[in-house]
Amino acid sequence: MLLFMGGEIEWQLFISAIGGIYAQYSIFLA
């Protein structure tokens, strides 16, 4: 549903947001 509604560009932005949050947690926990 997300892919169909948002399209690939929005999906990539969503993935990038998740990756950025994960990176911040990794730095914080390191």
N, C-alpha and C positions, 0 to 999 in steps of 0.2 A: 504493500500500500504506500509506504513512504517513498519507495523507488518510483512507483508509478506517478504519484502526485508531485513529488519534488523534482524528479529528474536527476541525472547523474551529477550535475554541478552542485545542487543542494546536498546530495548524498555525500559528496566529497568534502563539503564544508562541515557536515555533521561528523564525518570520520576525523577530520582535522581537529575539530573541537574536542572530541573524545581523546585523541592523541595528545593534545596540549594539556588537558587536565591530568592525564596519566603521567605525563612527563613531570608536571609540577609535583604530583604526589611522590614520584620516584626521587626527585631532588630533595623533597621535604623529609622523606623517610630515610634517605641515604645517610 
